[in-house]
Amino acid sequence: MVDDLVGPVAARFPSVAFRTRSVEGHPGEVLVEASRHAELLVVGSRGHGVLSGVVLGSVSQHCTVHAASPVLVHRSLR
């Protein structure tokens, strides 16, 4: 499933290195741990809460507070 999602994006941006892996656990905690080894943590947001006028979900909000690297929260405008 991950390869099906990442494959088209990787093909569109061949100069970007993509590394994927599947990890079990609470999403917020798993992503915060991953941020310890990252230059940038990118998360999506479906947005079920509000923080500073920007709609965030609970996992993206957790990451912005606890991550060890900068966090980019992407929200689809659809």
DSSP file (Angstrom, degrees, kcal/mol; ACC not computed):
  #  RESIDUE AA STRUCTURE BP1 BP2  ACC     N-H-->O    O-->H-N    N-H-->O    O-->H-N    TCO  KAPPA ALPHA  PHI   PSI    X-CA   Y-CA   Z-CA
    1    1 A M     >        0   0    0      0, 0.0     4,-1.4     0, 0.0     5,-0.1   0.000 360.0 360.0 360.0 -42.5    0.0    0.0    0.0
    2    2 A V  H  >  +     0   0    0      1,-0.2     4,-2.9     2,-0.2     3,-0.3   0.922 360.0  51.4 -62.9 -44.1    2.8    2.4    0.9
    3    3 A D  H  > S+     0   0    0      1,-0.2     4,-2.4     2,-0.2    -1,-0.2   0.868 106.6  54.8 -61.5 -36.4    4.6    1.8   -2.4
    4    4 A D  H  4 S+     0   0    0      1,-0.2    -1,-0.2     2,-0.2    -2,-0.2   0.843 114.6  40.5 -65.5 -32.8    1.3    2.5   -4.3
    5    5 A L  H  X S+     0   0    0     -4,-1.4     4,-0.6    -3,-0.3    -2,-0.2   0.890 122.2  38.1 -81.4 -42.3    1.1    5.9   -2.6
    6    6 A V  H  X S+     0   0    0     -4,-2.9     4,-3.0     1,-0.2     5,-0.3   0.824 100.8  74.7 -81.3 -32.7    4.7    6.9   -2.7
    7    7 A G  H  X S+     0   0    0     -4,-2.4     4,-2.3    -5,-0.3     5,-0.2   0.893  97.2  44.5 -50.1 -53.6    5.6    5.5   -6.2
    8    8 A P  H  > S+     0   0    0      0, 0.0     4,-1.5     0, 0.0    -1,-0.2   0.871 115.8  48.2 -63.1 -35.6    3.8    8.2   -8.3
    9    9 A V  H  X S+     0   0    0     -4,-0.6     4,-1.7    -3,-0.2    -2,-0.2   0.922 111.3  49.8 -69.6 -43.6    5.2   11.0   -6.1
   10   10 A A  H  < S+     0   0    0     -4,-3.0     6,-0.2     1,-0.2    -1,-0.2   0.876 109.7  51.9 -62.7 -37.6    8.7    9.6   -6.3
   11   11 A A  H  < S+     0   0    0     -4,-2.3    -1,-0.2    -5,-0.3    -2,-0.2   0.850 109.6  49.9 -67.1 -33.3    8.4    9.3  -10.1
   12   12 A R  H  < S+     0   0    0     -4,-1.5    -1,-0.2     1,-0.3    -2,-0.2   0.802 120.6  34.9 -74.3 -29.5    7.3   12.9  -10.3
   13   13 A F    ><  +     0   0    0     -4,-1.7     3,-1.8     1,-0.1    -1,-0.3  -0.637  67.6 166.8-125.8  72.9   10.2   14.1   -8.1
   14   14 A P  T 3  S+     0   0    0      0, 0.0    -1,-0.1     0, 0.0    -2,-0.1   0.696  73.1  61.9 -65.9 -19.2   13.2   11.9   -9.0
   15   15 A S  T 3  S+     0   0    0      2,-0.1     2,-0.4     0, 0.0    -5,-0.1   0.550  88.6  86.7 -83.2  -5.4   15.8   14.2   -7.3
   16   16 A V  S <  S-     0   0    0     -3,-1.8     2,-0.6    -6,-0.2    -3,-0.1  -0.810  76.5-134.7 -97.2 132.3   14.1   13.6   -3.9
   17   17 A A        -     0   0    0     -2,-0.4     2,-0.5     2,-0.0    -2,-0.1  -0.754  21.7-165.4 -87.0 123.8   15.1   10.6   -1.8
   18   18 A F        -     0   0    0     -2,-0.6     2,-0.4     2,-0.0   -12,-0.0  -0.932   9.2-177.9-110.9 131.0   12.1    8.8   -0.4
   19   19 A R        -     0   0    0     -2,-0.5     2,-0.3     2,-0.0    -2,-0.0  -0.998   9.7-173.7-125.3 128.5   12.5    6.2    2.4
   20   20 A T        +     0   0    0     -2,-0.4     2,-0.3     2,-0.0    -2,-0.0  -0.884  10.7 161.5-121.7 152.7    9.4    4.4    3.6
   21   21 A R        -     0   0    0     -2,-0.3     2,-0.5     2,-0.0    -2,-0.0  -0.963  31.8-126.2-161.2 156.8    8.7    2.0    6.4
   22   22 A S        -     0   0    0     -2,-0.3     2,-0.4     2,-0.0    -2,-0.0  -0.926  28.7-178.9-110.2 129.3    5.7    0.7    8.4
   23   23 A V        -     0   0    0     -2,-0.5     2,-0.3     2,-0.1     7,-0.1  -0.990  20.2-135.3-132.5 135.0    5.8    1.0   12.2
   24   24 A E        +     0   0    0     -2,-0.4     2,-0.2     6,-0.0    -2,-0.0  -0.653  58.8  70.6 -87.0 146.0    3.2   -0.2   14.7
   25   25 A G  S    S-     0   0    0     -2,-0.3    -2,-0.1     4,-0.0     3,-0.0  -0.795  91.2 -31.3 141.3 179.7    2.3    2.1   17.6
   26   26 A H     >  -     0   0    0     -2,-0.2     4,-2.7     1,-0.1     5,-0.3  -0.526  58.8-131.8 -66.3 127.0    0.4    5.3   18.4
   27   27 A P  H  > S+     0   0    0      0, 0.0     4,-2.4     0, 0.0     5,-0.2   0.870 102.2  49.7 -53.0 -45.0    0.8    7.6   15.3
   28   28 A G  H  > S+     0   0    0      1,-0.2     4,-2.2     2,-0.2     5,-0.2   0.924 114.4  43.9 -61.7 -45.5    1.9   10.7   17.2
   29   29 A E  H  > S+     0   0    0     -3,-0.2     4,-2.3     2,-0.2    -1,-0.2   0.890 113.2  51.3 -68.1 -40.0    4.5    8.9   19.3
   30   30 A V  H  X S+     0   0    0     -4,-2.7     4,-2.0     1,-0.2    -2,-0.2   0.915 112.9  46.0 -63.5 -42.5    5.9    6.9   16.3
   31   31 A L  H  X S+     0   0    0     -4,-2.4     4,-1.8    -5,-0.3    -2,-0.2   0.886 110.5  52.2 -69.7 -38.6    6.2   10.2   14.2
   32   32 A V  H  X S+     0   0    0     -4,-2.2     4,-0.6    -5,-0.2    36,-0.5   0.917 110.3  49.2 -62.8 -42.1    7.9   12.0   17.1
   33   33 A E  H >< S+     0   0    0     -4,-2.3     3,-1.1     1,-0.2     4,-0.3   0.911 109.9  51.5 -62.5 -41.6   10.4    9.2   17.4
   34   34 A A  H >< S+     0   0    0     -4,-2.0     3,-1.7     1,-0.2    -1,-0.2   0.832 100.0  64.6 -63.6 -31.5   11.0    9.4   13.7
   35   35 A S  H >< S+     0   0    0     -4,-1.8     3,-1.3     1,-0.3    -1,-0.2   0.723  86.2  71.7 -65.9 -20.3   11.6   13.1   13.9
   36   36 A R  T << S+     0   0    0     -3,-1.1    -1,-0.3    -4,-0.6    -2,-0.2   0.715 107.3  36.0 -66.9 -18.9   14.7   12.5   16.1
   37   37 A H  T <  S+     0   0    0     -3,-1.7     2,-0.3    -4,-0.3    -1,-0.3   0.112 106.7  88.8-118.7  18.7   16.4   11.2   12.9
   38   38 A A    <   -     0   0    0     -3,-1.3     3,-0.2     1,-0.1    -3,-0.0  -0.850  61.4-150.1-122.4 153.5   14.9   13.6   10.4
   39   39 A E  S    S+     0   0    0      1,-0.3     2,-0.3    -2,-0.3    -1,-0.1   0.732  94.9   9.8 -85.0 -26.7   15.7   17.0    9.0
   40   40 A L        -     0   0    0     29,-0.1     2,-0.6     2,-0.0    -1,-0.3  -0.959  65.5-148.9-154.3 133.0   12.0   17.7    8.4
   41   41 A L  E     -a   71   0A   0     29,-2.7    31,-2.8    -2,-0.3     2,-0.5  -0.928  16.6-165.5-104.0 121.7    8.8   15.8    9.6
   42   42 A V  E     +a   72   0A   0     -2,-0.6     2,-0.3    29,-0.2    31,-0.2  -0.937  13.1 171.2-110.8 124.4    5.9   16.2    7.1
   43   43 A V  E     -a   73   0A   0     29,-2.5    31,-3.0    -2,-0.5     2,-0.2  -0.932  25.3-130.6-129.0 153.8    2.5   15.2    8.3
   44   44 A G  E     -a   74   0A   0     -2,-0.3     2,-0.4    29,-0.2    31,-0.2  -0.573  18.1-149.3 -94.8 165.2   -1.0   15.5    6.8
   45   45 A S        -     0   0    0     29,-1.6    31,-0.4    -2,-0.2    10,-0.1  -0.978  25.1-179.2-141.1 127.1   -4.0   16.9    8.6
   46   46 A R        -     0   0    0     -2,-0.4    -1,-0.1    29,-0.1    10,-0.1   0.655  50.2-133.6 -90.9 -20.0   -7.6   16.1    8.2
   47   47 A G        +     0   0    0     -3,-0.1    10,-0.3     1,-0.1     8,-0.1   0.966  45.4 163.6  73.7  93.5   -8.3   18.7   11.0
   48   48 A H        +     0   0    0      8,-0.7     2,-0.3     0, 0.0     9,-0.2   0.309  69.7  36.7-117.0   4.6  -10.6   18.0   13.9
   49   49 A G  E    S-B   56   0B   0      7,-1.9     7,-1.3     2,-0.0     2,-0.4  -0.841  76.9-116.5-142.6 179.6   -9.4   20.8   16.1
   50   50 A V  E     +B   55   0B   0     -2,-0.3     2,-0.4     5,-0.2     5,-0.2  -0.990  26.0 172.3-129.5 132.3   -8.2   24.4   15.9
   51   51 A L  E >  S-B   54   0B   0      3,-2.2     3,-2.2    -2,-0.4    -2,-0.0  -0.964  75.1 -21.6-138.2 118.6   -4.8   25.8   16.8
   52   52 A S  T 3  S-     0   0    0     -2,-0.4     3,-0.1     1,-0.3    -1,-0.0   0.826 122.8 -56.3  53.6  36.6   -3.8   29.4   16.1
   53   53 A G  T 3  S+     0   0    0      1,-0.2     2,-0.5     0, 0.0    -1,-0.3   0.417 117.9 108.9  79.7  -4.3   -6.4   29.7   13.4
   54   54 A V  E <  S-B   51   0B   0     -3,-2.2    -3,-2.2     2,-0.0     2,-0.4  -0.922  73.2-123.5-107.7 129.0   -5.0   26.7   11.5
   55   55 A V  E     +B   50   0B   0     -2,-0.5     2,-0.3    -5,-0.2    -5,-0.2  -0.580  39.4 174.6 -75.6 123.4   -7.1   23.5   11.5
   56   56 A L  E     -B   49   0B   0     -7,-1.3    -7,-1.9    -2,-0.4    -8,-0.7  -0.942  26.4-132.6-128.3 149.8   -5.1   20.6   12.9
   57   57 A G     >  -     0   0    0     -2,-0.3     4,-2.3   -10,-0.3     5,-0.2  -0.470  37.7-101.3 -88.2 171.9   -5.8   17.0   13.8
   58   58 A S  H  > S+     0   0    0      1,-0.2     4,-2.2     2,-0.2     5,-0.1   0.864 120.0  48.6 -65.7 -36.9   -4.7   15.5   17.1
   59   59 A V  H  > S+     0   0    0      2,-0.2     4,-2.3     1,-0.2    -1,-0.2   0.938 113.1  45.9 -70.7 -45.8   -1.7   13.7   15.6
   60   60 A S  H  > S+     0   0    0      1,-0.2     4,-2.2     2,-0.2    -2,-0.2   0.888 113.5  50.5 -64.6 -37.0   -0.4   16.7   13.7
   61   61 A Q  H  X S+     0   0    0     -4,-2.3     4,-1.5     2,-0.2    -1,-0.2   0.921 109.4  51.1 -64.7 -43.0   -0.9   18.9   16.7
   62   62 A H  H  X S+     0   0    0     -4,-2.2     4,-2.3     1,-0.2     5,-0.2   0.910 110.7  49.6 -58.9 -42.9    1.0   16.3   18.9
   63   63 A C  H  X S+     0   0    0     -4,-2.3     4,-2.5     1,-0.2    -1,-0.2   0.906 106.8  53.6 -65.2 -42.4    3.9   16.4   16.3
   64   64 A T  H  < S+     0   0    0     -4,-2.2    -1,-0.2     1,-0.2    -2,-0.2   0.811 115.5  41.3 -63.9 -28.2    4.1   20.1   16.2
   65   65 A V  H  < S+     0   0    0     -4,-1.5    -1,-0.2    -3,-0.2    -2,-0.2   0.860 128.2  25.0 -84.8 -38.0    4.5   20.2   20.0
   66   66 A H  H  < S+     0   0    0     -4,-2.3    -2,-0.2    -5,-0.2    -3,-0.2   0.566  85.2 118.5-110.3 -10.7    6.8   17.3   20.6
   67   67 A A     <  -     0   0    0     -4,-2.5   -35,-0.1    -5,-0.2     4,-0.1  -0.228  54.2-145.1 -65.3 148.4    8.9   16.7   17.4
   68   68 A A  S    S+     0   0    0    -36,-0.5    -1,-0.1     2,-0.1   -32,-0.1   0.559  84.4  46.9 -86.9 -10.9   12.6   17.0   17.6
   69   69 A S  S    S-     0   0    0      1,-0.1   -29,-0.1   -37,-0.1   -30,-0.1  -0.758 105.6 -75.0-121.1 169.1   12.8   18.4   14.0
   70   70 A P        -     0   0    0      0, 0.0   -29,-2.7     0, 0.0     2,-0.4  -0.341  50.0-142.1 -59.9 150.2   10.8   21.1   12.2
   71   71 A V  E     -a   41   0A   0    -31,-0.2     2,-0.5    -7,-0.1   -29,-0.2  -0.969  12.9-163.1-122.9 132.0    7.3   20.0   11.2
   72   72 A L  E     -a   42   0A   0    -31,-2.8   -29,-2.5    -2,-0.4     2,-0.6  -0.971   9.6-158.7-110.6 122.3    5.4   20.8    8.1
   73   73 A V  E     -a   43   0A   0     -2,-0.5     2,-0.5   -31,-0.2   -29,-0.2  -0.903   7.3-160.6-103.3 117.6    1.7   20.2    8.3
   74   74 A H  E     -a   44   0A   0    -31,-3.0   -29,-1.6    -2,-0.6     2,-0.5  -0.848   6.7-172.1-100.5 127.7    0.1   19.7    4.9
   75   75 A R        -     0   0    0     -2,-0.5     2,-0.1   -31,-0.2   -29,-0.1  -0.979  21.7-129.6-121.1 124.3   -3.7   20.2    4.6
   76   76 A S        -     0   0    0     -2,-0.5    -2,-0.0   -31,-0.4   -32,-0.0  -0.443   7.5-146.5 -67.5 141.0   -5.5   19.4    1.4
   77   77 A L              0   0    0      1,-0.2    -1,-0.1    -2,-0.1    -2,-0.0   0.326 360.0 360.0 -91.2   7.6   -7.7   22.2    0.2
   78   78 A R              0   0    0      0, 0.0    -1,-0.2     0, 0.0    -2,-0.0   0.486 360.0 360.0 -69.9 360.0  -10.3   19.8   -1.3
